[in-house]
Amino acid sequence: MMDHHQLSAEEDLVPASGSRQFMAEQLRGENAVVRELLLALSVGFTLPGPLPRELERKVTGGAVESLDAIVSRAESSGLLQPDGLVVGTVQHALLTSTPTARIHALQRELVGLFAAEGRCLGDFARELARGGLADPRVAAELGQAGDKALEHDPNLAAKLYDEALLAGADELATAARRAQAALATGDLDNAGRIIDGLLGCPDPPDIRLGIDVAAAVWAQRGMLARSADVYSWLGPQRVGPSAAPAAVAMIGCGNRAGAEKMFPDGAGPESPTLLATALAQMGKGMMESLAADPHQGLPVLIHASDMLTAAGTTLPLPETPGALAGLVALHSGEPHLAETILRAAATAGQGGDAAKPRLFLLQAWSAMQQDNAEEARLAINEASKANPWPLVPRDEFLCAALEVGLARRSGEVHDLVMAWERAREAMLHTTVDLYSLLPWGELMITAARLRESRRVSHYLDEVWKLLQQLGEPPLWAVPMHWSAVQAALLNESPADLAPHAAALARAAHHSHLASVLAGAGKAWVSVLAAQFQAADVETAARALNAVGMPWEGARLAGHAAARADERKDMVRLLSCARDLHPQGNTAGPNSSGRSEMRPVGAENHGMDAGQQDGSALSEREKEVARLVLEGKTYREIGETIYISPRTAEHHIARMRRRLGAENRSDLLVRLRLALGSEDPPRE
């Protein structure tokens, strides 16, 4: 038996191995009270007390020595540190060797002491839950902590809710908030599973929040009509503060009447808070965007975005105000403004981790439209690493369309075909809605270029049906009609072009963008018919640049340059194209042999377009060049000058390299410049 006052010096520290046996053998008998004290401290009690009732009773009743004496023995033996903390190995040995029921009993007693003193458990509640203690008081405190963190730190909230469940919280009662936290962190699948469990109950608690989460989940899955359906199921009587998000969902799928029922004209915020005002402004801005004169919609949506950012909250929404403001700016022909709005929203973390990829991707679209491929690629990269989850179907579709748009503008046919295949797959996982019109427009043009229009025809039918249901709102319809005009030009189909050109002309009375696009459409028709005035084409091209479409303007001017009869017109149009598209990239031919003309920059091979002449070509090459400019094929060239088609092909390839041309359209321009001084004037 050890001395009553001191454990043996040889055993003053607990060995790393055999510690359970050490406790069993050494802390018994008269030393059992030391064990009892150490166990209490290991569980979470602190000196000088209060301590567990049983230990207090023994000390105050005189059954054991004084508390100071017990503490002194524990300290002198090396089991207890001077600051009152149990040595780590001792604590581990005690907690693993003591029956779980005994530990939990002590923990519940400690929780009761905290409650009696009105103290919060804080992080200790998390330790208790992770340690397996089921106690409604612990669960309640963790749930309340999760609620406080939910709108500002959803990652922490998700962990707190999970720990509350470990402590015995009601799964159903916390389902809506747990789903909101999962959604805000980007865990779409988990959010969907939780909310399905909630909405499958006969009388689900926290129903409005549950519907908000369900609607946001469906929107991110690219099925906005289902978002509208769940709000319709909730009904105007129960929608409350969610009226504006409900209207956004219904407008997005073409249900204008339903949106007006949910969010009547003149509806104000539910309360004077930043958050309520931001939501009300979002609904008002979207309603304004459907008007014949939609110019008030954009500033209202910008205000909504600013206020939601200032509120610093993370809410489940079908679309964030920042994304909506960016989309409206893009549809208005203001990509630079869109980029500014979207960057501010993404930097502020508007909508949480789940919203970041979409904000970055729309920012990339703004950069692409401004002919800044590098910035677009950087934004796409930011979107891919915004959270640890894969892109949701809605954002994957947008990203795939972006890749198509970038490839089409780069002129790399192989890249375009690969991007198109990815986009085709992404289409299968999403549906048409108002907020996806830009990618559908890009895919319509590319499908025409690749002779794949059948792949998107049924989706485009849904697009036109959606716009018709909304009353053909100019802001949303004009860019789509412009895409249809470009697709019809590529398909060489005047019948397909006419209705969309007419739609642009009608919208021009209320929309400056429509006026510009209608003029550009007329210019394209005149260029393709080889009946154009260089000044008119240049005016149309520069107007496109002014509405944030420099690449489209350069393409128009470059294509006209390739068809100009007069050298001065050719040089003028090439100069215009270089001004609008200084990178000097060129579009490659597509699968059908047609090309999307892009300007040739002066920096290509250090040669200015006006300085090229025929001295770089041999006499035979000049002969071949003249036949190429007449539009003859390899076989026809061979028959004309008595060479084989393969030899003609070699001559053309050599001229292309020598002149620095990157595709056939580029070569035609350079050959016309090279031979311009030698060609006789045309009659």
C-alpha positions as CSV (number, residue, x, y, z in Angstrom):
1,M,0.0,0.0,0.0
2,M,1.3,3.5,-0.9
3,D,1.9,6.1,1.8
4,H,-1.3,8.0,2.5
5,H,0.3,11.3,1.6
6,Q,2.4,10.5,-1.5
7,L,2.6,8.1,-4.3
8,S,6.0,6.4,-4.8
9,A,8.6,8.4,-6.6
10,E,9.3,5.6,-9.0
11,E,5.7,5.8,-10.3
12,D,5.4,9.6,-10.2
13,L,4.7,9.6,-14.0
14,V,2.3,7.4,-15.8
15,P,4.1,5.2,-18.4
16,A,2.9,5.5,-22.0
17,S,2.0,1.8,-22.2
18,G,0.1,-0.1,-19.6
19,S,-1.5,3.1,-18.3
20,R,-4.9,1.4,-17.7
21,Q,-3.4,-1.3,-15.6
22,F,-1.4,1.4,-13.7
23,M,-4.6,3.3,-12.9
24,A,-6.3,0.1,-11.7
25,E,-3.5,-0.9,-9.5
26,Q,-2.3,2.4,-8.1
27,L,-5.4,4.6,-7.8
28,R,-7.4,2.4,-5.5
29,G,-8.1,2.1,-1.9
30,E,-7.1,5.3,-0.1
31,N,-5.9,6.7,-3.4
32,A,-9.3,6.1,-5.0
33,V,-10.3,9.6,-4.1
34,V,-7.4,10.9,-6.2
35,R,-8.7,8.9,-9.1
36,E,-12.2,10.3,-8.5
37,L,-10.8,13.9,-8.6
38,L,-8.7,13.3,-11.7
39,L,-11.6,11.7,-13.5
40,A,-13.8,14.7,-12.7
41,L,-11.2,17.1,-14.0
42,S,-10.6,14.9,-17.1
43,V,-14.4,15.1,-17.9
44,G,-14.4,18.9,-17.6
45,F,-14.9,20.0,-14.0
46,T,-12.4,22.6,-12.8
47,L,-10.7,23.5,-9.5
48,P,-11.6,24.8,-7.0
49,G,-15.1,23.7,-7.9
50,P,-17.9,23.0,-8.0
51,L,-17.1,19.3,-8.3
52,P,-19.3,16.3,-8.8
53,R,-21.9,15.9,-6.0
54,E,-20.5,12.6,-4.8
55,L,-17.0,13.9,-4.4
56,E,-18.2,17.1,-2.8
57,R,-20.2,15.0,-0.3
58,K,-17.2,12.9,0.6
59,V,-15.0,16.0,1.1
60,T,-17.5,18.1,3.1
61,G,-18.6,15.1,5.1
62,G,-15.1,14.3,6.3
63,A,-15.1,10.8,4.7
64,V,-11.8,11.8,3.0
65,E,-9.1,14.3,3.6
66,S,-9.5,17.9,2.4
67,L,-9.7,18.9,-1.2
68,D,-6.3,20.7,-0.9
69,A,-4.7,17.6,0.5
70,I,-6.1,15.5,-2.4
71,V,-4.9,18.0,-4.9
72,S,-1.5,18.1,-3.3
73,R,-1.1,14.4,-3.5
74,A,-2.1,14.4,-7.2
75,E,0.4,17.2,-8.0
76,S,3.3,15.6,-6.0
77,S,2.8,12.4,-7.9
78,G,3.0,14.1,-11.3
79,L,-0.6,13.3,-12.2
80,L,-1.9,16.8,-12.0
81,Q,-0.2,19.9,-13.3
82,P,0.0,23.1,-11.2
83,D,-2.6,24.8,-13.4
84,G,-5.1,22.2,-12.5
85,L,-5.0,20.2,-15.8
86,V,-4.6,16.4,-15.7
87,V,-1.5,15.1,-17.4
88,G,-2.4,14.0,-21.0
89,T,-1.6,10.3,-20.7
90,V,-3.4,10.1,-17.3
91,Q,-6.5,11.8,-18.7
92,H,-6.5,9.4,-21.7
93,A,-6.1,6.4,-19.4
94,L,-8.9,7.5,-17.1
95,L,-11.3,8.2,-19.9
96,T,-10.7,4.9,-21.7
97,S,-10.7,2.7,-18.6
98,T,-13.8,4.2,-17.0
99,P,-17.2,2.9,-18.1
100,T,-18.9,5.1,-20.7
101,A,-22.1,5.4,-18.6
102,R,-20.1,6.8,-15.7
103,I,-18.4,9.4,-17.9
104,H,-21.7,10.5,-19.4
105,A,-23.2,10.8,-16.0
106,L,-20.5,13.1,-14.9
107,Q,-20.8,15.1,-18.1
108,R,-24.6,15.5,-17.7
109,E,-23.9,16.7,-14.1
110,L,-21.4,19.2,-15.4
111,V,-23.9,20.4,-18.1
112,G,-26.4,20.9,-15.3
113,L,-24.0,23.1,-13.4
114,F,-23.4,25.3,-16.5
115,A,-27.2,25.6,-16.9
116,A,-27.7,26.5,-13.2
117,E,-25.1,29.2,-13.4
118,G,-26.5,30.5,-16.7
119,R,-23.3,29.9,-18.6
120,C,-23.0,28.7,-22.2
121,L,-21.1,25.6,-22.9
122,G,-19.3,27.1,-26.0
123,D,-16.8,24.8,-27.7
124,F,-17.2,22.4,-24.7
125,A,-20.6,21.5,-26.2
126,R,-18.9,20.4,-29.4
127,E,-16.5,18.2,-27.5
128,L,-19.3,16.6,-25.6
129,A,-21.3,15.9,-28.7
130,R,-18.2,14.4,-30.5
131,G,-17.6,12.3,-27.4
132,G,-20.9,10.7,-27.8
133,L,-23.0,12.5,-25.1
134,A,-26.7,12.7,-26.0
135,D,-28.2,15.5,-24.0
136,P,-31.0,17.8,-25.2
137,R,-29.3,20.8,-23.5
138,V,-26.1,20.2,-25.5
139,A,-28.1,19.7,-28.7
140,A,-30.1,22.9,-28.1
141,E,-27.0,25.0,-27.6
142,L,-25.3,23.5,-30.7
143,G,-28.4,24.2,-32.7
144,Q,-28.6,27.8,-31.6
145,A,-24.9,28.3,-32.4
146,G,-25.6,26.8,-35.8
147,D,-28.4,29.2,-36.4
148,K,-26.2,32.2,-35.5
149,A,-23.5,31.0,-37.9
150,L,-25.8,30.0,-40.7
151,E,-26.1,33.3,-42.7
152,H,-22.4,34.4,-42.2
153,D,-20.4,31.1,-41.9
154,P,-22.4,28.2,-43.4
155,N,-19.4,25.9,-43.2
156,L,-19.3,26.3,-39.4
157,A,-23.1,26.1,-39.2
158,A,-23.0,22.7,-41.1
159,K,-20.6,21.3,-38.6
160,L,-22.5,22.6,-35.6
161,Y,-25.8,21.1,-36.9
162,D,-24.1,17.7,-37.5
163,E,-22.8,17.8,-33.9
164,A,-26.3,18.8,-32.6
165,L,-27.6,15.6,-34.3
166,L,-24.9,13.6,-32.5
167,A,-26.2,15.2,-29.2
168,G,-29.7,14.1,-30.0
169,A,-31.3,17.0,-31.9
170,D,-34.5,16.3,-33.8
171,E,-33.5,15.6,-37.5
172,L,-36.8,16.9,-38.9
173,A,-36.8,20.1,-36.8
174,T,-33.3,21.1,-38.0
175,A,-33.7,19.8,-41.6
176,A,-34.4,23.1,-43.4
177,R,-31.5,24.8,-41.7
178,R,-29.1,21.9,-42.2
179,A,-30.1,21.8,-45.9
180,Q,-29.5,25.6,-46.2
181,A,-26.0,25.2,-44.7
182,A,-25.2,22.3,-47.0
183,L,-26.4,24.2,-50.1
184,A,-24.4,27.4,-49.1
185,T,-21.2,25.3,-48.9
186,G,-21.8,23.9,-52.3
187,D,-22.8,20.4,-51.2
188,L,-25.8,20.3,-53.6
189,D,-26.5,16.5,-53.3
190,N,-26.6,16.5,-49.5
191,A,-28.8,19.6,-49.5
192,G,-31.2,17.8,-51.9
193,R,-31.3,14.7,-49.8
194,I,-32.0,16.6,-46.6
195,I,-34.8,18.7,-48.1
196,D,-36.4,15.6,-49.7
197,G,-36.7,14.1,-46.3
198,L,-38.3,17.3,-45.0
199,L,-40.8,17.9,-47.8
200,G,-41.8,14.2,-47.8
201,C,-43.4,14.6,-44.3
202,P,-47.1,15.3,-43.8
203,D,-46.6,18.6,-41.9
204,P,-43.0,19.7,-42.4
205,P,-41.6,22.3,-40.0
206,D,-39.9,25.5,-41.2
207,I,-41.7,25.0,-44.5
208,R,-40.9,28.3,-46.1
209,L,-37.2,28.0,-45.6
210,G,-37.4,24.4,-46.8
211,I,-39.1,25.6,-50.0
212,D,-36.4,28.3,-50.5
213,V,-33.7,25.6,-50.3
214,A,-35.6,23.2,-52.6
215,A,-36.0,26.0,-55.2
216,A,-32.4,26.9,-55.1
217,V,-31.4,23.2,-55.4
218,W,-33.6,22.8,-58.5
219,A,-32.2,26.0,-60.0
220,Q,-28.6,24.9,-59.6
221,R,-29.6,21.6,-61.2
222,G,-30.6,23.5,-64.3
223,M,-34.3,22.8,-63.7
224,L,-35.7,26.3,-62.9
225,A,-39.3,25.2,-63.8
226,R,-39.2,22.8,-60.8
227,S,-38.2,25.8,-58.6
228,A,-41.3,27.6,-59.8
229,D,-43.3,24.5,-59.1
230,V,-42.3,24.3,-55.4
231,Y,-43.1,28.0,-54.9
232,S,-46.5,27.4,-56.6
233,W,-47.1,24.6,-54.2
234,L,-46.3,26.9,-51.3
235,G,-48.7,29.5,-52.6
236,P,-49.0,33.3,-52.3
237,Q,-50.6,33.0,-48.8
238,R,-47.5,31.3,-47.3
239,V,-44.7,32.7,-49.4
240,G,-44.1,35.7,-47.1
241,P,-40.5,37.2,-47.5
242,S,-39.8,34.6,-50.2
243,A,-42.1,36.4,-52.7
244,A,-39.3,38.0,-54.6
245,P,-37.3,34.7,-55.1
246,A,-40.5,33.0,-56.1
247,A,-41.1,35.7,-58.8
248,V,-37.5,35.3,-60.0
249,A,-38.0,31.6,-60.5
250,M,-41.4,32.0,-62.2
251,I,-40.1,34.8,-64.6
252,G,-37.2,32.5,-65.4
253,C,-39.4,29.7,-66.7
254,G,-41.9,32.0,-68.5
255,N,-44.7,32.2,-65.9
256,R,-45.2,35.9,-65.8
257,A,-48.7,35.7,-64.4
258,G,-47.6,33.5,-61.5
259,A,-44.8,35.9,-60.7
260,E,-47.2,38.8,-60.5
261,K,-49.4,36.9,-58.1
262,M,-46.4,36.1,-55.9
263,F,-44.9,39.6,-56.1
264,P,-47.7,42.1,-57.0
265,D,-46.8,45.4,-58.6
266,G,-45.7,47.8,-55.9
267,A,-44.9,45.2,-53.3
268,G,-42.4,46.5,-50.8
269,P,-40.0,44.8,-48.4
270,E,-41.3,42.7,-45.5
271,S,-39.3,44.7,-43.1
272,P,-37.0,47.7,-43.1
273,T,-33.8,45.6,-43.0
274,L,-31.1,45.5,-45.7
275,L,-31.9,41.9,-46.5
276,A,-35.6,42.4,-47.0
277,T,-35.0,45.5,-49.1
278,A,-32.5,43.7,-51.2
279,L,-35.0,40.9,-52.0
280,A,-37.8,43.4,-52.8
281,Q,-35.5,45.3,-55.1
282,M,-34.5,42.0,-56.8
283,G,-38.1,41.2,-57.5
284,K,-38.8,44.8,-58.7
285,G,-35.8,44.8,-61.0
286,M,-36.7,41.6,-62.6
287,M,-40.3,42.8,-63.3
288,E,-38.8,46.0,-64.8
289,S,-36.6,43.9,-67.1
290,L,-39.7,42.5,-68.8
291,A,-41.0,46.0,-69.8
292,A,-41.0,47.4,-73.3
293,D,-38.6,50.0,-71.9
294,P,-36.5,48.0,-69.5
295,H,-33.8,50.5,-68.7
296,Q,-34.9,50.9,-65.0
297,G,-34.4,47.2,-64.3
298,L,-30.6,47.3,-64.3
299,P,-30.1,50.1,-61.7
300,V,-32.7,48.5,-59.4
301,L,-30.9,45.1,-59.6
302,I,-27.5,46.8,-58.9
303,H,-29.0,48.3,-55.8
304,A,-30.3,44.9,-54.8
305,S,-26.9,43.3,-55.3
306,D,-25.2,46.1,-53.3
307,M,-27.6,45.7,-50.4
308,L,-27.4,41.9,-50.2
309,T,-23.6,42.2,-50.2
310,A,-23.8,44.8,-47.4
311,A,-26.2,42.6,-45.4
312,G,-23.5,39.9,-45.4
313,T,-26.0,37.1,-45.4
314,T,-26.1,33.8,-47.3
315,L,-29.6,32.9,-48.4
316,P,-30.9,30.1,-50.6
317,L,-32.0,31.9,-53.9
318,P,-32.7,30.7,-57.4
319,E,-30.4,33.4,-58.6
320,T,-28.4,36.0,-56.7
321,P,-29.0,39.7,-57.3
322,G,-25.4,40.0,-58.5
323,A,-25.9,37.3,-61.1
324,L,-29.2,38.8,-62.3
325,A,-27.7,42.3,-62.5
326,G,-24.8,40.9,-64.5
327,L,-27.1,39.1,-66.9
328,V,-29.2,42.2,-67.5
329,A,-26.1,44.2,-68.1
330,L,-24.9,41.6,-70.6
331,H,-28.2,41.6,-72.4
332,S,-28.2,45.4,-72.5
333,G,-24.9,45.4,-74.4
334,E,-22.8,46.6,-71.4
335,P,-20.3,43.7,-70.7
336,H,-17.8,46.0,-69.0
337,L,-20.5,47.1,-66.5
338,A,-21.5,43.4,-66.1
339,E,-17.9,42.5,-65.3
340,T,-17.7,45.2,-62.6
341,I,-20.9,44.1,-61.0
342,L,-20.0,40.4,-61.0
343,R,-16.5,41.0,-59.7
344,A,-17.8,43.0,-56.8
345,A,-20.3,40.3,-55.9
346,A,-17.8,37.5,-56.2
347,T,-15.2,39.4,-54.1
348,A,-17.7,40.0,-51.4
349,G,-18.8,36.4,-51.4
350,Q,-22.4,37.1,-52.3
351,G,-24.4,34.0,-52.0
352,G,-21.6,32.0,-50.3
353,D,-19.4,29.3,-51.8
354,A,-22.3,27.9,-53.8
355,A,-22.8,31.1,-55.8
356,K,-19.1,31.8,-56.5
357,P,-18.7,29.6,-59.6
358,R,-21.7,31.2,-61.4
359,L,-20.5,34.7,-60.6
360,F,-17.0,33.9,-61.9
361,L,-18.4,32.2,-65.0
362,L,-20.6,35.2,-65.9
363,Q,-17.6,37.3,-65.3
364,A,-15.8,35.1,-67.8
365,W,-18.6,35.6,-70.3
366,S,-18.3,39.4,-69.9
367,A,-14.6,39.2,-70.6
368,M,-15.1,36.9,-73.6
369,Q,-17.7,39.3,-75.1
370,Q,-15.2,42.1,-74.7
371,D,-12.6,40.0,-76.7
372,N,-10.5,39.3,-73.7
373,A,-9.9,35.6,-73.8
374,E,-7.1,35.6,-71.2
375,E,-9.3,37.2,-68.6
376,A,-12.1,34.8,-69.5
377,R,-9.8,31.8,-68.9
378,L,-8.7,33.2,-65.6
379,A,-12.3,33.6,-64.4
380,I,-13.2,30.1,-65.5
381,N,-10.2,28.8,-63.5
382,E,-11.5,30.7,-60.5
383,A,-14.9,29.1,-60.9
384,S,-13.5,25.6,-61.0
385,K,-11.7,26.0,-57.6
386,A,-14.4,28.2,-55.9
387,N,-15.5,25.3,-53.7
388,P,-14.5,21.6,-53.4
389,W,-17.5,20.3,-55.3
390,P,-17.9,19.8,-59.1
391,L,-19.8,22.4,-61.0
392,V,-23.5,22.0,-60.6
393,P,-25.4,21.2,-63.9
394,R,-26.5,24.8,-64.5
395,D,-22.9,26.1,-64.1
396,E,-21.4,23.2,-66.0
397,F,-23.6,24.1,-69.0
398,L,-22.6,27.7,-68.8
399,C,-18.9,26.7,-68.6
400,A,-19.3,24.4,-71.6
401,A,-20.9,27.2,-73.6
402,L,-18.1,29.5,-72.6
403,E,-15.5,27.0,-73.9
404,V,-17.4,26.8,-77.2
405,G,-17.5,30.6,-77.5
406,L,-13.8,30.9,-76.8
407,A,-12.9,28.2,-79.3
408,R,-15.1,29.8,-81.9
409,R,-13.4,33.1,-81.5
410,S,-9.9,31.6,-81.5
411,G,-10.5,29.9,-84.8
412,E,-9.1,26.5,-83.7
413,V,-11.4,24.0,-85.3
414,H,-10.2,21.1,-83.3
415,D,-10.8,23.0,-80.1
416,L,-14.2,24.0,-81.3
417,V,-15.3,20.5,-82.0
418,M,-14.0,19.2,-78.7
419,A,-15.8,22.0,-76.8
420,W,-19.0,21.3,-78.8
421,E,-18.9,17.7,-77.7
422,R,-18.6,18.8,-74.1
423,A,-21.5,21.2,-74.5
424,R,-23.7,18.6,-76.1
425,E,-23.3,16.4,-73.0
426,A,-24.0,19.4,-70.7
427,M,-27.2,20.2,-72.6
428,L,-28.6,16.8,-71.5
429,H,-28.4,17.7,-67.8
430,T,-30.2,21.1,-68.0
431,T,-33.3,22.7,-69.3
432,V,-34.0,26.1,-71.0
433,D,-34.7,29.1,-68.9
434,L,-34.5,32.9,-69.2
435,Y,-31.2,33.1,-67.4
436,S,-29.5,30.7,-69.8
437,L,-30.3,32.4,-73.1
438,L,-26.7,33.7,-73.7
439,P,-25.2,30.2,-73.8
440,W,-28.1,28.9,-75.9
441,G,-27.4,31.7,-78.4
442,E,-23.7,30.8,-78.6
443,L,-24.6,27.2,-79.1
444,M,-27.1,28.1,-81.9
445,I,-24.4,29.9,-83.8
446,T,-21.8,27.1,-83.3
447,A,-24.3,24.5,-84.3
448,A,-24.9,26.3,-87.5
449,R,-21.2,26.6,-88.2
450,L,-20.7,22.9,-87.6
451,R,-23.8,21.8,-89.4
452,E,-25.2,20.4,-86.2
453,S,-28.3,22.6,-85.9
454,R,-30.5,19.5,-85.4
455,R,-28.8,18.9,-82.1
456,V,-30.2,22.1,-80.6
457,S,-33.4,22.6,-82.6
458,H,-35.8,21.3,-79.9
459,Y,-34.0,23.4,-77.2
460,L,-34.3,26.5,-79.4
461,D,-38.0,25.8,-79.8
462,E,-38.3,26.0,-76.0
463,V,-36.4,29.3,-76.1
464,W,-38.8,30.9,-78.5
465,K,-41.8,29.5,-76.6
466,L,-40.4,30.9,-73.3
467,L,-39.9,34.4,-74.8
468,Q,-43.3,34.3,-76.3
469,Q,-44.9,33.4,-73.0
470,L,-43.2,36.5,-71.4
471,G,-44.4,38.8,-74.2
472,E,-41.1,39.0,-76.2
473,P,-39.4,41.3,-73.7
474,P,-36.8,43.3,-75.7
475,L,-34.0,43.1,-73.2
476,W,-34.0,39.3,-73.1
477,A,-35.1,38.7,-76.7
478,V,-32.8,41.0,-78.7
479,P,-29.5,39.1,-78.1
480,M,-31.3,35.8,-79.0
481,H,-32.6,37.2,-82.2
482,W,-29.1,38.5,-83.0
483,S,-27.7,35.0,-82.5
484,A,-30.4,33.6,-84.8
485,V,-29.5,36.1,-87.5
486,Q,-25.9,35.0,-87.3
487,A,-26.9,31.3,-87.4
488,A,-29.1,32.0,-90.5
489,L,-26.2,33.8,-92.2
490,L,-24.0,30.8,-91.6
491,N,-26.7,28.5,-92.9
492,E,-27.2,30.8,-95.9
493,S,-30.9,30.7,-95.1
494,P,-32.7,34.0,-95.9
495,A,-36.0,32.5,-94.8
496,D,-34.6,31.8,-91.3
497,L,-33.0,35.2,-91.2
498,A,-36.1,37.3,-92.1
499,P,-38.2,36.9,-88.9
500,H,-35.3,37.6,-86.6
501,A,-34.2,40.6,-88.6
502,A,-37.7,41.9,-88.4
503,A,-37.8,41.4,-84.6
504,L,-34.7,43.4,-84.2
505,A,-36.1,46.2,-86.4
506,R,-39.3,46.3,-84.2
507,A,-37.3,46.3,-81.0
508,A,-35.1,49.1,-82.3
509,H,-37.7,51.7,-81.3
510,H,-37.1,51.0,-77.6
511,S,-33.6,49.4,-77.6
512,H,-30.4,51.0,-78.7
513,L,-28.8,47.5,-78.7
514,A,-31.5,46.2,-81.1
515,S,-30.9,49.2,-83.4
516,V,-27.2,48.5,-83.5
517,L,-27.8,44.8,-84.1
518,A,-30.4,45.4,-86.8
519,G,-27.9,47.6,-88.6
520,A,-25.2,45.0,-88.3
521,G,-27.5,42.4,-89.7
522,K,-28.2,44.5,-92.7
523,A,-24.5,45.1,-93.2
524,W,-23.8,41.3,-93.1
525,V,-26.5,40.6,-95.7
526,S,-25.0,43.3,-98.0
527,V,-21.5,41.9,-97.5
528,L,-22.5,38.4,-98.3
529,A,-24.3,39.6,-101.4
530,A,-21.1,41.6,-102.4
531,Q,-23.2,44.7,-102.6
532,F,-22.0,46.9,-99.8
533,Q,-20.4,50.3,-99.1
534,A,-17.2,50.2,-97.0
535,A,-18.4,53.2,-95.0
536,D,-21.6,51.5,-94.1
537,V,-19.9,48.3,-93.0
538,E,-17.3,50.3,-91.0
539,T,-20.1,52.2,-89.2
540,A,-21.9,48.9,-88.3
541,A,-18.7,47.3,-87.1
542,R,-17.8,50.2,-84.9
543,A,-21.3,50.3,-83.5
544,L,-21.0,46.7,-82.5
545,N,-17.8,47.6,-80.7
546,A,-19.6,50.4,-78.9
547,V,-22.1,47.9,-77.4
548,G,-19.4,45.5,-76.2
549,M,-19.0,43.3,-79.2
550,P,-15.6,44.1,-80.6
551,W,-14.9,40.6,-82.0
552,E,-18.2,40.6,-83.8
553,G,-17.4,44.1,-85.3
554,A,-13.9,43.0,-86.3
555,R,-15.3,39.9,-87.9
556,L,-17.8,41.9,-90.0
557,A,-15.1,44.3,-91.1
558,G,-12.6,41.6,-91.9
559,H,-15.1,39.6,-93.9
560,A,-16.0,42.7,-95.9
561,A,-12.3,43.3,-96.5
562,A,-12.0,39.9,-98.1
563,R,-14.8,40.8,-100.5
564,A,-14.0,44.4,-101.3
565,D,-13.6,45.3,-104.9
566,E,-11.4,48.3,-104.4
567,R,-8.0,48.2,-102.7
568,K,-8.7,51.4,-100.7
569,D,-11.9,49.8,-99.3
570,M,-10.0,46.6,-98.4
571,V,-7.3,48.6,-96.6
572,R,-9.9,50.8,-94.8
573,L,-11.9,47.8,-93.6
574,L,-8.8,45.9,-92.5
575,S,-7.7,48.9,-90.5
576,C,-11.1,49.0,-88.9
577,A,-10.8,45.3,-88.0
578,R,-7.4,45.8,-86.5
579,D,-8.7,48.7,-84.4
580,L,-11.5,46.6,-83.0
581,H,-9.5,43.4,-82.6
582,P,-5.9,44.3,-82.0
583,Q,-4.8,40.7,-81.1
584,G,-5.0,39.9,-84.8
585,N,-6.2,36.3,-84.3
586,T,-8.1,34.7,-87.2
587,A,-11.0,32.3,-87.3
588,G,-10.3,29.0,-88.9
589,P,-12.6,27.4,-91.4
590,N,-15.3,25.2,-90.2
591,S,-16.2,21.7,-91.2
592,S,-18.1,22.9,-94.2
593,G,-15.2,24.9,-95.6
594,R,-16.8,28.2,-94.6
595,S,-14.9,30.5,-92.2
596,E,-15.8,33.1,-89.6
597,M,-13.6,35.9,-90.8
598,R,-11.4,37.6,-88.3
599,P,-9.0,40.5,-88.9
600,V,-5.4,40.1,-89.7
601,G,-3.2,42.2,-87.3
602,A,-0.2,44.2,-88.4
603,E,1.9,42.4,-85.8
604,N,1.6,39.1,-87.7
605,H,5.1,38.6,-89.0
606,G,5.8,42.3,-88.6
607,M,4.0,43.1,-91.8
608,D,1.4,45.9,-92.3
609,A,-1.4,44.9,-94.6
610,G,-0.8,47.9,-96.8
611,Q,2.9,47.1,-97.3
612,Q,2.5,43.6,-98.7
613,D,3.2,43.2,-102.4
614,G,3.8,40.5,-105.0
615,S,7.5,40.4,-104.7
616,A,7.3,37.7,-102.1
617,L,5.7,35.4,-104.7
618,S,7.1,33.6,-107.7
619,E,5.5,34.0,-111.1
620,R,3.9,30.6,-110.9
621,E,2.6,31.4,-107.4
622,K,1.1,34.7,-108.6
623,E,-0.7,32.7,-111.4
624,V,-2.1,30.3,-108.8
625,A,-3.0,33.2,-106.5
626,R,-5.1,34.8,-109.2
627,L,-7.0,31.6,-109.8
628,V,-7.5,31.2,-106.0
629,L,-9.0,34.7,-105.9
630,E,-11.4,33.6,-108.6
631,G,-12.6,31.0,-106.3
632,K,-11.3,28.0,-108.2
633,T,-10.7,24.6,-106.5
634,Y,-7.4,22.7,-106.6
635,R,-8.7,20.6,-109.5
636,E,-9.9,23.6,-111.5
637,I,-6.6,25.4,-110.9
638,G,-4.7,22.3,-112.2
639,E,-6.9,22.1,-115.3
640,T,-6.4,25.8,-116.1
641,I,-2.6,25.9,-115.8
642,Y,-1.9,22.2,-116.5
643,I,-0.6,21.1,-113.1
644,S,-1.9,18.4,-110.8
645,P,-4.4,19.3,-108.0
646,R,-1.8,18.2,-105.4
647,T,0.8,20.6,-106.9
648,A,-1.8,23.4,-106.8
649,E,-2.4,22.5,-103.1
650,H,1.4,22.7,-102.4
651,H,1.7,26.1,-104.1
652,I,-1.2,27.5,-102.0
653,A,0.3,26.0,-98.7
654,R,3.6,27.6,-99.5
655,M,2.0,31.0,-100.2
656,R,0.1,30.8,-97.0
657,R,3.3,30.2,-95.0
658,R,5.2,32.9,-96.8
659,L,2.5,35.5,-96.3
660,G,1.8,34.6,-92.7
661,A,-1.8,33.7,-93.4
662,E,-3.5,31.5,-90.7
663,N,-6.5,30.3,-92.7
664,R,-8.2,30.5,-96.1
665,S,-10.0,33.8,-95.5
666,D,-6.8,35.3,-94.1
667,L,-5.0,34.1,-97.2
668,L,-7.5,35.6,-99.6
669,V,-7.1,39.0,-98.0
670,R,-3.3,38.8,-98.2
671,L,-3.3,37.6,-101.8
672,R,-5.5,40.5,-102.8
673,L,-3.1,42.9,-101.1
674,A,-0.1,41.2,-102.7
675,L,-1.5,41.3,-106.2
676,G,-3.5,44.5,-105.8
677,S,-0.9,46.7,-107.7
678,E,-0.8,44.2,-110.5
679,D,-4.6,43.4,-110.9
680,P,-6.2,45.5,-113.6
681,P,-9.2,47.5,-112.5
682,R,-12.5,45.7,-112.5
683,E,-15.2,46.7,-114.9
